[in-house]
Amino acid sequence: MARELCSGCGFSVRTCLCNAISIINNKLKIIILRHPSEEKVTKNTAHLLKLGLANCIILSGESEQDFPELASLPTQSTALLYPADNAIMLDKCTDATLDFKQQLTHLVVLDGTWKKAYKMLMLTPSLQHFKAVSFATLPKNKYVIRKAPRADSLSTLEAVAQSLNLIEQCNVEPLYHLLTALVEKQTQHMPQAVKARYL
């Protein structure tokens, strides 16, 4: 039997997050390229960004032909959030970094496991047209219910929140509040022994 979904947030009725949503009017346009395998994952945080940001779109796919929208993005003012070797560190306070952040209008984000995100990067050559951005120092991971194989892993929501904080200096606490609400909803029906593995 299919779960009854909330018409407001899209989550199941018993894990509805509508009361936790407070929309941030971000100027930087967030473009999330979501791997198809993530679309029905209930703990996927890209959907939370769509709920919590005024300027955010999600495109589903895995390779170049799935993302024709990339061709129309301004090359000089679009960045790709990815820890490439030559990535610009958004939290480094150099004149060049500050100038670059001020001109940004679009941020492309890959949503998937590390392995899938890398595959998407390799299968989408147009992403190479954009400068990569990352962080020299990562904030503490708040998304405790989804284990990641790498120490430098952040959920998509956390990575975007950190980016918006560093690029636009906007208050991103509403996004973290939404993430906390998701964690609470997802763990409230877990047996105590299972919950203890995460919290």
N, C-alpha and C positions, 0 to 999 in steps of 0.2 A: 504494500500500500504506500502510495506516494505521500511524502510529508506535506502538511499544509504550510504554505509559505506566506509570510507577511507581505502585503502589497506595498508597504512603505520601504522596508530595508532589504527585502529579498531573502532574508534568513527564515528558518522555520519559525513557526509561531512561538514555540517554547523557548527559542533562543533569540527572540526579537531584540534588535538593538536601537530601535527608533528613539527611545528616551535618552540614549547616550550620544546622539548625533548633534553636533554643533558645527555648522559649515564655515570653513575658512575661505575668505575671498582672496585667494592667491592670484598674483599677476602672472607668475611663471607658469606656462602651460605644461602640464605633466602628461606625457604620452607613454602609456604602459603597453609594452608588447608582451602579451601573456601567452605562454605555451598552452596549447589545447588541453594538456593533461591537468592543468591547474584549474580549469573552468568550474569543475564540480567539487573541488576540494573545499570542504566547509571551513577549514582553518586558513584558507588563502586570504591574505591581507590586502591584495589589490582592490578587491571589492569594497573594502572599508575606505580606501582612498577615494573611490568614486562617490561614496556617500558623504565623505567629510570635506572634500575640496570643490570649490566652485568651478575650477578650471582643470579638469582632468578627463581624459578619455582612455578607454581600454580597447586595444586591437588584438584580436586573437589570431595566432598563426605560428609558423615555425621558420619560414624562409622568405626570401625576397618577394616572391609573387603574392604573398599574403599581406604585404604592407605597402601598397602603392602610395599611401599617404606620405611616406617618408620622402618621396621625390619632391614634394612641394615645400618642405621645411627649409628655412633660411640656414644655409651652412655655417655662416659666421656667428650666428646667435643661438645655435642649437648645440647642446652637449649630450653626450651619452654617459649615463652613470654606470661605470664599469671599472674595476681595479686593474686597468692595463698598466704595463710597465711605464708608459709615458703619460699617465694620467695627471691632470692638474689637481693638486690637493686643495679642496675647497676651504679647508681650515688653516691654510698657510697664509699669513697676513703679509704678502708681498704686493708691491704696486701692480705687478703684472696680473696677479690673481684677482686683486680687487677690480681692476679694469675689466677683466674677462667676465667676472660675475655681474658687473653692472650692465653689460651688453646682452646678457642671456635673456632669451624670450621663451625658449622651449627646452625641456629636459626629457630625453628618452630613457626609459627604464625597462630592463628585461626582467620578466617575472617568471621564474621557474627555478628548479634546482640548479646548482652550479654547473652540473654536466649539461643540462638542457639549455641553460642560458649561453654557455660557450658554443653549443651546437647552433643555436639561433644566430649568434654573432658570426659564425663561420658561413652560415647559409644566407646571410643578408649583407652582401658586400656594401650596400649604400650606407651602412652604419659606420663604415670606415671614413666617411666624409666628415664626420663630426668629431670634435675633440672629446676625449674621454675625461671624466672627472671622478674623483674618489675622495677618500678621507685619510689623513695621516694618522689620526687617532679616532677610534670608534667609540661611540657611547655604549654604555652597558646594554646588553641585549635584554629587552623586556618581554620578548615573546617566548615564554618558557614552555609552551605546550607543543612546540614543533622543534624537534632536535635537528641540528645541522652538523654536518661532518667537519666543517672548518671553524677555526676559532674566530675568524674575521667575518662570520656570517651575521647579517642582520635580515630581518624580514623586509619585504618590499615596503611596507608602511614605514618602518623605522628608517630605512635608507632615504626614502623620499622626505620624511619629516626632518631628518638631519640636513638634507640638501636645502630645503626651503628655509630652514633656520639660518643656514650659512649664506645663502644667496639673497634671500629676500628679508631676512631678519624678522619674519613674522612669528607670532606666537603659535607654536604647533602643539601646545598642550591638549587642545581638543582631539587631535589625532591619537595621542597616547591614551587619553581617556576612553576613546572608542576601542582601542586595542585592549585595554584593561577590562572593559565590559565584555569583549569577545572571550577573553581568557576565563572570566568568571562564569559566563554562560556555558562555555564548552566543558568546564570542569565540574559544574554543580551537580551533574548526575553521575559523575564517575564514582566507582567504589573507592573508599578511602585509600586502599593499598595502591590502586592505580594512580590516583591523584598525587600521592606522595612521591611518585617518580618525577613529577614535574615541578611541584610547588614546594 
